[in-house]
Amino acid sequence: MSANVTVRGSDDVTASEITALAQDRTVAVVGTGTMGQGIAQVALVAGHPVRLYDSAPGRAGEAVAGLTARLDRLVEKGRMDAAAREAAVGRLHAAEELGELADAALVVEAIVEHLPVKQQLFADLEKVVGDDTVLATNTSSLSVTAIAGGLRLPGRFVGLHFFNPAPLLPLVEVVSGFATDADVATRAYETMKGWGKTPVRCADTPGFIVNRVARPFYAEALRVYEEGAADPATIDAALRECGGFRMGPFELTDLIGQDVNEAVTRSVWESFYQDPKFTPSLAQRRLVESGRLGRKTGHGWFSYAEGAERPEPHNAPPAEAPARITVRGDLGPAEPLVGLFEEAGITVRRKKGNGFIELPGGGELNLADGETAFEYGHEKIVYFDLALDYTRASRIVLSARDGGDLEALAEAVGLFQALGKQVSVIGDVPGMIVARTVAMLADLAADVVDRGVATAEDVDTAMRLGVNYPAGPLEWAGKMGYRRACSLLRGLEERYPAGRYAPSLGLVRRGYAEEGRES
């Protein structure tokens, strides 16, 4: 499979000689919904003649009118000059019959996500276009290989997965099916660059890069919620204000649509033969069954009715900060906290140890590690969650055992409040919120790379640009420490022994390589 990701030159054409589609070549877009019109706009602004086709009579003409109105708005906002707008409109045409796409050099399909319908469309297109025409699907959930399976020339078929809205979001996943010719994938890649996009290459596996690697962002939050450890508003706040994500998973799925998000999760899970790493959430299924689909229905995890108040995350009441603490050993990714404590006027002593903060009352403050506080022999264990950047994080999440030492918890709360941060206290779950999410994202990312689906650079780029992650999962795991991520997942696997948290070989390999570099 990895050979489809690697650029391979033939005897006559090397990869460096493969260039983007020339501007004078026609691009056709089949499907005139939001995505189809968006892709057409991108091609049009890049300078191509564009033909829009839709099987529904009159839809193509309506789409041309809608796209023209979009260009008018760009002129009004000063993002396009009037002359460029006139030239673009002159290159835009509605096609009433499929045969009008005969001279297209590239045809991009953006129709309903139904395999037989897509297969029939491309079978019909093969009867119309030339043998050198590149055929592309914008599918987000179906197999590129399966769509092309019945074609006479499956080598000229490729996936071009744009993200909505296509004119604004830079990422395009260039997906090579099992039979896709390497030079076709490279031509598509170079064309996307020519259109001002940031393309990434990947092989045809369920979810491609983004929809595959992103599953734990939702799944781990739902798992923490299902275990009663925290409410949706607090979990969202933890991932936003501590993890640095643009939105929390509950508010994001409300925006996407609970039915849409759950369907993607279920599709990836089923495509991987019900691999436990992708198991859907029963809580989300019940939300979908209830009709609470998010913003579009006025209610999802949160209410969007007029005047409805948004639930607030849990904030611990003010507590007194300890005057001094002892840091035993290296805190790893939490080491920047030492400087922050000192800047806040807290006396810090360093001693040998296994990497934890000793509080004046005898409490031990540990970075989330895949274990739980109730497993320890004394009641003074408090956990704190991972942060992308402890300096910039506005919230810290703590957990402690039920009935644990209240003095230790209060000292931990006061310690972080002294840094000017809000503090949320959640239930005693292994891995907490951010740490387990990042470790699982890194695990799936490493597995994608290890299996030759995509390069590490493309995976990190895809996750930053496709879903606005604050850092690529492999980049963040490198800062967290691959060995620490593996250890955390092994701790989770011990407590949830079903295979979901067993670290992938890709992550384990990185852990051993990291250990070798440090020895």
N, C-alpha and C positions, 0 to 999 in steps of 0.2 A: 504493500500500500504506500509506503514512504516514497517509492520511485515516482509516484504521481505528483508528489510535492516538489521533488528536486527537478530543477530545470535541466533538460537533456537536449543537447543539440544533435542534429542529424549530420550526415557526411557533408551535406550541401549548405545547411543553415545552422549557424551557431546561435546560442542563446543571445549573445550580444548583438546579433544582427536582426533579431526580432523586435519590431518597433510597434508603436501604438497605431491604431486605426487612423488613417489619414482623414483630415477634417472634411474633405469633399465626399467621403463615402457615407452612404445613407445608413442611419440607424432606425430600426423599426421597433416599436414597443406594442406588445399585444396585451390588452387589459388597460382600462382607463380609469381605474379607481385611484385612490390617493397615492398609492405607491407607483402605479403606472405613470401617472401624470408627473410625479416627482422625478422618476428616472428620465422621462422624456425631457423635462426641464433641464436636468443636468447635461444631457447629451446636446441639447439645443444651445445652451449657453457656451458649451465647449466648441461650438462652431459647426456641428453636423447638420445636414438635412435630416429631418425627423418625420417619420410617418407613424401615426397613431391608428391602431385598429382595435375594434371591439366587436364581438359577435352579435351584440344587441344593436339593432338598427338605430341609427342616430346618435349613439353614445360617443362615437369617435368625434363627430362634429361638436358635440357638447364639450368634450374634453379639450378640443382645440380652443374653443371660446374660453373655457376656464383657465387654460394655460396662458392664453393671451392676457387675460385679466391679471394673472399672477405677475407677468412681465410688466404690465402697467403699474402695478403696485411697487415693483422694484425701482422703476423710473421715478415714481413719486417720492420714494424714500432716499433717492440719490445713490442707489446701489447699482444702477445700470443707466447708461446714457440713452437718449432717445434714438440715436442712429443705430446703436447696437440692438435696441428693441425692434426697430423696423426691419433690420436685417434678419433677426431671429424669427420674427413672425413670417417673413417671406420664405423661410426654410421649413416651416411647419405645415404639415398637411394631414388631413383626415383620409383614411383609407376605408372605403366601404366594402371592399372585397379583399380576401386574403391574397389574391393574385397580384394586388397592387404593391405587395412587399417583395416582388421578384428580384429587384435589383439591390436589396438591402445587403450590406456587408456584415451587419450584426443585427440579430433579432433577439430582443429580451422579452421574456414572458413574465407577466405579473397578474395571473388570473387566480381563480379559486384554488385553494390547497386541497385538491382532490386528484389522486394519482391517475386514474383512467382518463380524466378530462385533459390533463396536461399531456399525457402520452398521445392522445388522439390529435391534439393541436399540433404537436411536433411532427407526427406522421403526416399530417396535411401540409405542414410547412415544407417538408422535404420534397414534396411534389411540385413546389412552387419556386423555391429559391435555388441558387446555384450551389454546386458542390463545395465551393470555397467559402460559403457564408457560415459565420460562426453563430451557433444557436445557444442561447443562454436562458437559464431559469433563475428567477428570483426567489425560489422556494426557501422557506426558513425551517421546514420540518420534514420534508420528504427527501427520499434518497435521489441524489442526482443520477446515480448509476441506474436506478430503476426507471426513472423518467426517460432516460436515453436507451433503455434496454432493447426496444423494438426498432430502433432507427437503422437505416441502411448504412449510415456513416456516423456511428456513435463517437468517433474520435474528435469530431468538431463540436462536441457538446460540452458545456461547462456551466458551473453554477456561479452566478453573480449575486450574492446576497447583500443587498443594500439595507440600510437601517432607516427607519422612519423618524422624521421627514428626510427623504433622500437628498433634497437640495442643501440641507443644513448639516447633517451628520457625515463626518468624513470617512468613516470606515466602510469598506466593501470586502467581504470574504469571497475570495476567488477559489471556488471549490472544484477540484479535479475528481471526476468520477473514475470508476475503475478502468474505463476505456478511453478517457480523455487523452488526446495527444498532448505531449509536453509543450510543443510550440504553440498550440491553441491556448493553453493555460497562460503561457508567457505573453502572447499577444493580448489576451484579455487583461492580464495584470498591467501591462504597459499602457493599455488604453485607459484603464481606470486612473492611473497616475496622470495621464494626459488630461483627464477630465477634472483634475484637481482633487482627487480622492486619495485616501491612504489605504491601499489594498494590502491584504495579507493572504498568503497562500495556505490552503489546507486540503487534506484528503477528505473524501466523502465518508464521514461517519456521522451517526446521529447527533444532531445539535451543532455540527461543525465545530467551531471553537467557542463562540460566545454562549450559545444556548446550552452547550454541554458543561463548560466550566462554571457557569454562573449558578447552577442549581443549588449548591450549598448556601448561597447568600439568602435564599428563601427558606430552604429546607431546615437549616440549623435554627433559624429564628422561630420557625413553626414548631420545631421539636422543643425548644426551651419554653415556648408558650404552652404546648400540650402537657408539659410536665408541671405546669403551674408555678414555674420559677419567676416569671415576670409577665407583665401585661404588654400588649402591643405598643403602647406609647413609650414605655420605658425601653423596650428592646430597640425600637426605632431610634430613640435618643442615644442609646449606647453606640449603635453603629454609625450614626451621624457625628456625634460630638466627641466620641472617643476613637472610633474607627476611621473617621474622616470620609465616609461615604456621602455622596450627594443627598441621597434619600434613604430612609429606612425601608426594610422589605415589606412592611405592612402598608405603609403609605404608597410605596411604589406599585405593589400589586393592585391596590385600589385604583391607581391611575391606569395601569395596563389593562385591567379587567381581570377579576378573579377567575372567570371562565377561561380566558385566553392563557393566563399564566399556568393554571392547573392543567390545561390541555397540553401545553408544551412539556411540562414536567412528566405527564403521563406518557406522552409520545416518546420522549427520550428513554424513560424507564422500560417501556414495552419494546423499543427498538434494541435495547441492550439486554433483552431476555430477562427482564425484571431483576436486574442487578440491584442489590440492596443499597448501593451508594446513591441511587436515584429514586428511591421509594417515595411516592407522593404522600401528602399529608391528609389524614382523615379530617382534621379540623378545617382545612381549606375545601375539601370535598363537601363537607356539610354546609359551608358558607355558600358554595355554588348551588347546592341543592335548594337552599333557602331563597335563592334569587337575589342575594345580596352580593352583587358583582362589582361593587366599587362606585366610583364617581358617576358612571353612566346610568346607574339605577338609583343613585342618591344615598346608597348605604353599602358599605363593605365591612372592613374591620372598623371603620369610623363612619359616622353619620355626616352627610353632606347636605342635609336639609337646611333650608334658610334659618339662620339664627342658632343652629346647632353649635355647641361648644366643643372644641377639640379636647380630648382627654389629655391631661398633663402627665409627663413622666414622673415617676417616684423621685422625690428629692428628700434626702435625709435631713432631719432638723439640725440646727447648728450644734456643734460640739466643740469642746476645748481641745486645742492642738497640744500635743506633748512638747515639752521644751527640748527634749533630746531623744534621739533614737540611735540604735546601733545597726549598721549595715554589715551583715555577715556574708562575706564572699562577694562574688560578682553577680549583679542583678540581670546580666544579659541585656536583652532589648529594653529593660526598664532602668538601665544604668543612668540615663539622663535625669532621672528623678532625684539623684543624690545632689546634683548641683541646684536643682529647684528647691529642695528642702533647705539647703544652706542659704540660698538667696532669700528665703522666707524667714530667716533668723532662727532656724531650728539647728541645734548642735548635732552634728553627725559624727559618730565614731565608727571607724572601720576595723573589723576583726575578721579572722578566718571563719569560714563557714560554707554552707551549701547554697548560698544565694537567697537570703531572705532578710526582711527588716524586723529587728527585735524592738518591740514597743516597751515603754517603761514598766507597764504592769505585767510583763512577761508574755504578752501576746506575740504571735509570729505572723507576719504579713508576707504572703507568698504570691508570686505571679502565677496565674492560672496554668495548671500543668496536667489536666486530665484526671485528677483525683478529686475527692470531695473532703470537706472539713470533718464530716462525721466519722470518717475512717480513722482519724487520729486518736491517740489515747488520752489527749486532754482537750479542754474546751476552748482554748485560746487561739485556735487557728483561724485566720481571716485570709481570704483570697482577694486579689485585685486583678482586673482584666487587662489584657493587652491594649495598647494604644498605638496608632500609627505614628504619632508624634506627641510625646507627653508634654512638651512645652506648649504646643498649640491646642491640645485637647481641652475642651471646656467642661468635660464630665469624666468622672472615674466611677467604675462599677465595682462594688464589693460584694462578697458573699461569705456567709458563715453558717455553721450548723444550727439547726433549730435548737433552741434552749442553750446555745453557747454562751460564752462569757461576754456579758454586755459591756464591761469595762474595756475589753480588748477591741470590740467593734466600735465603741465610741471614740477610742483613741485613734483608730484607723480613719474613721470619718473625719475627725478634727484635723488629722495630719494632712489630708488632701484638701480639705476646706481652706486650710492655711495657705494653699497655693492658689486660691481664688477659683476653685473648681466646684461645680455641683457634684454631689455624690449620690449615686443610686445604690440601694442595697437590694439584691435579688436573692432568690432561693439557692440552696446549696446543690448546684448541678455541676458536673465535671466539665472543665473547659470553658465555663461561663458563656459569654456571648461572642465577643470579638475574637478571642483566641481560637475557639473551636471553628469559627467561620473561616478565618484566615488559613488555618491549618488544612481544612477541607478544600478550600479553593486552591491552595498550593498543591495538594495531593492530586486533584483532578487535572490541574495544569501540567504537573510533572508527568502524569500518565499520558496525556495527549502528546507531549514531546517524546516520551520514551517509546511510544508506539509509532512514531513517524508521521503523525497527523499534521503537525505544524512545528515550526521552530520555536524555541523559547522566546526569542525576540518578537515573533509574530503573535504568540499567545499573549504576552504582556501588552503589546500594542493593541490587540483586539479588545482586551478587557478594559483598558484605559479609555479607548475611543468609542467602543460599542456600548458600554454600560456605565461609562463615567466613573470607573473605579479610581480611587486616589493614588493607587500604585498597582503595577502589574502583580499578580499573585506570586510569581516566582521571584520578582524583585523584592517583594515584602517578605517572603519566606527566607530569602537570603539575609535580610536584616534581623528577622526573628531567630534565624538559625534553623537549618534543615533538621539537625538532630533533635532540637527542641520540638519542632513540628511533629517529627516521627514519634517522639516520646509521648507527646500529648495525645496523638491519635491512638497509640497503643494503650494508653490509659483509658481512653473512651471505649476502645474495642473490648478491653477487659470487663468494662462495666455494662456494655451493650453488645454481647457476643453474637452478632448476626452477620458480620462481614461488612457492615456499612463503614466502619471506621478503620478497618485494616489498612495500614499505609501501603500505597502502591510501590512496586519495585522502583519506579522512577524516583519517588521521593526518598526511598531507602538508599538508593545509589548515591543521591546527592548528600545524604547524611553521612555516609561512609567517606565520600570524597572530601567533605568539609572536615571530618575528623582527621583525615590524612594530611590536609593542608596545615592543620593546627598542631600536629604532633612533631 
